[in-house]
Structure formats: C-alpha cells, structure tokens
Amino acid sequence: MTWLAETAMLSQGWRRFLLLLVAGAIAGLSVPPLFIVPALFVAMPIWIWALDGAERGKGWRRIFSPAFSIGFAFGWGYFIVAFHWLGAAFFVDGGWIIGAMPFAIAALAALIAVFWALPALLRICSGAMAGRGSSRFPPGLPPPSSRAAMC
C-alpha cells in the first residue's frame, strides 16, 4: 500500500494522468448495475494521494495546475465507465450512428469531469494542503497570510 501511495504522490505528467484515469474507471465500477462499492476504497485514496503530491503552479499555470488535471483525469475515468448506459441510445434505428458512441460518451464524460477538476483545484488554492497532513478530513485552513502565497 505504501508503494501505491508513493506512486500516486510522486508521479507526474502522462503517468499521473493515466494512473488517475484508471483509478477513476475503477471508481466508476461502483455505480449500477455493477455496484462494486469496495472499488471506491481502492480508487479514492489514489485520488487523495495524488492531490497530496500535486505541485502548485504560478501565473496562468495556477488555473490549469496539476490539481486541475488530477481532478479532471479522475473524473473523466469515472464518468467514462459510469456513463456506459448512454451507449444504449446509439442502438436505436438499427444502430447506424453507433460509430459516434465512443466519441460522444468520452466528450460528455470530459465535460462533466470539469466538475471534479474544479474542487480539486480549489482544494489546492484554498491552502487546505499546506504540507501538514492534508489528507485529514475535513482539511484545516492555514492562516490567511500563508494562504495567499500558495495559489
């Protein structure tokens, strides 16, 4: 388990994106009809560990910082699996539009994944992760003077 935590915290770039995409897909197995709820106990810590290891950007990089991509990758993986039932709509009228199904589901999942990316970004920018055991729940905020310097 320590290896997984270190991997999630220290990975960067496309490896972190792929790890979180897979973790989100594992978390997506918890929705009906599968209801594999223990998958959440595997996937959610990976998301939190990745947020704990996220570096903070400067300037415009703050907006699309690693925290944003962490939340987006996890949410995208989650919703790609969770929206599997939308594929049934592409079989109507003989399935002549079935070729658009993967693109439509991936695009919708990407759009909805932004709603996972924004809280991840706000968690970093709010100062809740001041490097002092940030995986506590609920996270405590540092004093206002140090919070402004983080984001």
C-alpha positions as CSV (number, residue, x, y, z in Angstrom):
1,M,0.0,0.0,0.0
2,T,2.9,2.3,0.7
3,W,4.2,1.7,-2.9
4,L,0.8,2.8,-4.3
5,A,0.7,5.9,-2.1
6,E,4.3,6.9,-3.2
7,T,3.5,6.2,-6.8
8,A,0.4,8.4,-6.7
9,M,2.1,11.2,-4.9
10,L,5.3,11.3,-6.9
11,S,4.1,10.6,-10.4
12,Q,3.9,13.4,-12.9
13,G,2.8,14.2,-16.4
14,W,1.1,11.5,-18.5
15,R,1.9,8.7,-16.0
16,R,-0.1,10.5,-13.3
17,F,-2.9,11.3,-15.8
18,L,-3.1,7.6,-16.8
19,L,-2.9,6.4,-13.2
20,L,-5.8,8.7,-12.3
21,L,-7.8,7.8,-15.4
22,V,-7.6,4.1,-14.4
23,A,-8.4,4.9,-10.7
24,G,-11.4,6.9,-11.9
25,A,-12.5,4.0,-14.1
26,I,-12.2,1.6,-11.1
27,A,-14.3,4.0,-9.0
28,G,-16.9,4.0,-11.8
29,L,-17.5,0.3,-11.2
30,S,-19.4,1.3,-8.1
31,V,-22.4,2.6,-10.0
32,P,-25.4,0.5,-11.0
33,P,-25.7,-2.2,-12.3
34,L,-22.4,-3.4,-11.0
35,F,-22.4,-1.9,-7.5
36,I,-18.8,-2.9,-6.8
37,V,-18.7,-0.4,-3.9
38,P,-15.4,-1.7,-2.5
39,A,-13.8,-0.3,-5.7
40,L,-14.2,3.2,-4.1
41,F,-12.0,2.1,-1.2
42,V,-9.2,1.4,-3.7
43,A,-9.7,4.4,-6.1
44,M,-10.5,7.3,-3.8
45,P,-7.3,7.1,-1.8
46,I,-5.3,7.2,-5.1
47,W,-7.1,10.5,-5.9
48,I,-6.3,12.0,-2.5
49,W,-2.7,10.8,-2.6
50,A,-2.2,12.4,-6.0
51,L,-3.7,15.7,-4.7
52,D,-1.3,15.5,-1.7
53,G,1.6,15.3,-4.1
54,A,0.4,17.9,-6.5
55,E,2.8,20.8,-7.1
56,R,1.5,24.4,-7.2
57,G,1.7,26.4,-10.4
58,K,2.5,30.1,-10.8
59,G,0.7,32.6,-13.0
60,W,-1.6,31.1,-15.6
61,R,-0.4,27.7,-14.5
62,R,-2.4,28.1,-11.3
63,I,-5.7,27.8,-13.3
64,F,-4.8,24.7,-15.2
65,S,-2.4,23.4,-12.5
66,P,-1.6,19.8,-11.8
67,A,-4.5,19.8,-9.3
68,F,-6.9,20.6,-12.1
69,S,-5.6,17.8,-14.3
70,I,-5.7,15.4,-11.3
71,G,-9.4,16.1,-10.8
72,F,-10.1,16.0,-14.5
73,A,-8.3,12.7,-15.1
74,F,-10.0,11.0,-12.2
75,G,-13.4,12.4,-13.1
76,W,-13.0,11.5,-16.8
77,G,-12.2,7.9,-16.0
78,Y,-15.1,7.7,-13.5
79,F,-17.7,9.1,-15.9
80,I,-16.5,7.1,-19.0
81,V,-17.3,4.0,-17.0
82,A,-20.3,5.4,-15.2
83,F,-22.0,6.6,-18.5
84,H,-21.8,3.1,-20.1
85,W,-25.6,3.1,-20.1
86,L,-25.8,6.0,-22.5
87,G,-24.4,3.7,-25.2
88,A,-27.8,2.0,-25.5
89,A,-29.3,5.2,-27.1
90,F,-27.0,4.6,-30.1
91,F,-28.6,1.3,-31.0
92,V,-31.9,3.0,-31.8
93,D,-32.9,3.0,-35.5
94,G,-30.7,0.0,-36.4
95,G,-27.6,1.4,-34.9
96,W,-26.5,3.4,-37.9
97,I,-24.8,6.0,-35.7
98,I,-23.0,3.6,-33.4
99,G,-19.6,4.8,-34.7
100,A,-20.2,8.1,-32.8
101,M,-20.9,6.4,-29.5
102,P,-17.3,6.3,-28.1
103,F,-16.7,9.9,-29.1
104,A,-20.0,11.2,-27.7
105,I,-19.6,9.4,-24.3
106,A,-15.9,10.5,-24.0
107,A,-16.9,14.1,-24.8
108,L,-19.8,14.1,-22.3
109,A,-17.6,12.5,-19.7
110,A,-14.9,15.1,-20.3
111,L,-17.4,17.9,-19.9
112,I,-18.8,16.5,-16.6
113,A,-15.2,15.8,-15.4
114,V,-14.6,19.5,-15.2
115,F,-16.9,19.5,-12.1
116,W,-14.4,17.1,-10.4
117,A,-11.5,19.2,-11.6
118,L,-12.7,22.5,-10.1
119,P,-13.0,21.2,-6.5
120,A,-9.5,19.6,-6.8
121,L,-8.1,23.0,-7.9
122,L,-9.9,24.8,-5.1
123,R,-8.6,22.4,-2.6
124,I,-5.1,23.3,-3.6
125,C,-5.7,27.0,-3.9
126,S,-7.6,27.3,-0.7
127,G,-4.5,26.4,1.2
128,A,-6.0,23.3,2.6
129,M,-2.9,21.4,1.6
130,A,-0.2,23.3,3.4
131,G,2.0,20.2,3.7
132,R,0.9,19.2,7.2
133,G,-1.1,16.1,6.8
134,S,-3.5,17.3,4.2
135,S,-5.4,14.0,3.9
136,R,-7.2,14.8,7.1
137,F,-11.0,15.2,6.7
138,P,-12.2,17.9,6.8
139,P,-9.0,19.8,5.9
140,G,-8.0,22.7,8.0
141,L,-7.1,26.1,6.5
142,P,-3.8,27.8,7.3
143,P,-3.7,31.4,8.4
144,P,-4.8,33.9,5.7
145,S,-1.3,35.3,5.3
146,S,0.2,32.0,4.2
147,R,-2.9,31.1,2.1
148,A,-2.3,33.9,-0.3
149,A,1.2,32.8,-1.1
150,M,0.2,29.3,-2.0
151,C,-2.0,29.9,-5.0
